[in-house]
Amino acid sequence: MKLWVMLEGRDAEVEFQADGDRLWVETQGRRLEADFRRLPDGEVYSLLIAGKSYEVRVSPGSQGLDVTLDGVTVPVEVRHPLEKLVQASQQAHRVTHGETVTAPMPGLVVALRVKRGDRVEAGQAVAVVEAMKMQNELSARHGGVVSEVLVAERASVAAGQPLVRLTPEG
């Protein structure tokens, strides 16, 4: 089974194979082989790697799994490798085609922070939409140049409606 693992800001594809009490893990050209046993609580595993014994706790975490070894807990985000391909494809599309900032919910445009031709940095606010008496500042994720402002201030918008289009700079 192949997985895409995010650990402390780094990502890697990891392949796991298990056969009985044997476990093989391969990542970045390295292969690790271990004897393993799941302990009665269901979250702790006893591993024997190259003659050395380890106890590893694997439990659900806020963004995937929390893995604890020698008293140190590390959050590990686990995803299917296809998600990495989709994410890379979306990023390439944004780089070549730009970005469209959309309304996350139905509401009223109370302010536009940009106009056509403005340069926008990643994280910069481009519009403010009011919904249920709450004002939501909408920001560009990647930045670029404003190619279109598709709504006017005081306009009602639907969820998912495009508000501002950005093209890559250069």
C-alpha positions in Angstrom: 0.0 0.0 0.0 1.4 3.4 -1.0 0.6 6.5 1.0 1.7 10.2 0.8 3.0 11.2 4.3 3.5 14.8 5.6 5.9 14.9 8.6 7.2 18.1 10.1 6.8 20.0 6.8 8.3 17.4 4.6 6.4 15.0 2.4 7.3 11.6 1.0 5.7 8.6 -0.6 5.8 5.6 1.7 5.1 2.1 0.7 4.0 -0.4 3.4 3.8 -4.2 3.1 2.8 -6.5 5.8 2.9 -10.3 5.9 1.9 -11.9 9.2 4.2 -10.4 11.8 6.7 -8.9 9.2 6.5 -5.3 8.1 8.4 -3.6 5.2 8.5 0.1 4.8 10.1 1.8 1.8 10.6 5.5 1.3 13.1 7.6 -0.7 15.0 4.6 -1.8 15.4 3.2 1.7 13.8 0.0 2.9 13.2 -0.9 6.5 12.2 -4.3 7.7 10.7 -5.1 11.1 9.0 -7.8 13.1 5.9 -6.2 14.7 3.1 -7.1 17.1 0.1 -5.1 17.9 -0.4 -4.8 21.7 -3.8 -5.3 23.4 -4.7 -1.6 23.6 -4.7 -1.5 19.8 -2.7 1.7 19.5 0.7 0.5 20.6 3.0 -1.7 18.5 6.1 -3.5 19.4 8.7 -3.4 16.7 11.9 -5.3 16.4 14.3 -3.6 13.9 17.8 -5.0 13.4 17.7 -6.6 16.8 16.6 -3.5 18.6 13.1 -3.3 20.2 10.8 -0.2 20.0 7.4 0.6 21.3 5.4 2.9 19.0 2.0 4.4 19.7 -0.1 5.3 16.7 -3.3 7.2 17.6 -5.8 9.5 15.8 -4.6 13.1 15.7 -6.0 16.4 14.7 -4.7 16.2 11.1 -4.1 12.5 10.7 -2.1 10.4 13.1 0.0 11.1 16.2 3.0 8.8 16.3 4.8 8.5 19.7 8.3 7.0 20.0 10.5 7.3 23.2 8.0 9.9 24.7 8.1 12.2 21.6 4.9 12.6 19.7 5.0 13.7 16.1 1.9 14.6 14.1 1.8 12.7 10.7 -0.6 13.6 8.0 -1.4 10.6 5.8 -3.0 10.9 2.3 -3.5 8.9 -0.8 -0.8 9.5 -3.4 -3.5 10.6 -5.9 -4.1 13.6 -3.7 -0.5 14.7 -4.3 -1.1 14.5 -8.1 -4.3 16.4 -7.9 -2.7 19.1 -5.7 0.3 19.4 -8.1 -2.1 19.7 -11.1 -4.1 22.4 -9.4 -0.9 24.3 -8.5 0.3 24.1 -12.1 -3.1 25.3 -13.3 -3.0 28.3 -11.0 0.6 29.2 -12.0 -0.3 29.2 -15.7 -4.0 30.2 -15.6 -4.2 32.3 -12.4 -6.7 32.3 -9.6 -10.4 33.2 -9.1 -11.5 34.4 -5.7 -15.1 33.2 -5.1 -17.7 33.9 -2.5 -17.6 31.1 0.2 -21.3 31.7 1.0 -24.3 33.8 -0.2 -24.0 37.4 1.0 -23.5 41.0 0.2 -20.3 42.5 -1.2 -19.5 45.3 1.3 -16.1 46.3 -0.1 -13.8 45.6 -3.0 -10.1 46.1 -1.9 -8.7 45.9 -5.5 -9.4 47.2 -9.0 -8.4 45.9 -12.5 -4.6 46.1 -13.0 -3.7 46.0 -9.3 -0.9 43.8 -8.2 -1.9 41.4 -5.4 0.3 39.5 -3.0 -0.5 36.1 -1.6 -2.7 36.6 1.4 -3.8 40.1 0.5 -7.5 40.9 0.9 -9.4 41.5 -2.4 -13.0 41.7 -1.2 -15.3 41.7 1.9 -18.5 39.8 1.9 -21.1 40.1 4.6 -23.2 37.0 5.5 -25.4 36.6 8.5 -24.2 40.0 9.9 -20.6 38.8 9.8 -18.0 40.4 7.5 -15.6 37.9 5.8 -12.4 39.3 4.3 -11.5 37.2 1.2 -7.9 36.9 0.3 -5.9 35.8 -2.7 -4.1 32.5 -2.1 -1.3 33.0 -4.6 -1.3 36.6 -5.8 -0.9 38.0 -9.3 -2.5 40.9 -11.2 -6.2 41.6 -11.1 -7.5 40.9 -14.6 -11.2 41.2 -13.8 -13.5 42.4 -11.0 -16.7 40.5 -11.6 -19.0 42.2 -9.0 -19.8 45.7 -7.7 -19.9 46.8 -4.1 -23.4 46.3 -2.6 -24.1 43.4 -5.0 -25.7 40.2 -3.7 -23.7 37.1 -4.4 -24.3 33.4 -4.4 -22.0 30.8 -2.8 -19.2 29.9 -5.2 -19.8 33.0 -7.4 -16.6 34.4 -8.9 -15.7 37.8 -7.5 -12.1 38.7 -8.7 -9.9 37.0 -11.2 -6.1 37.2 -11.0 -3.6 36.3 -13.7 0.0 35.3 -12.9 2.4 38.2 -12.9 4.8 38.3 -15.8 
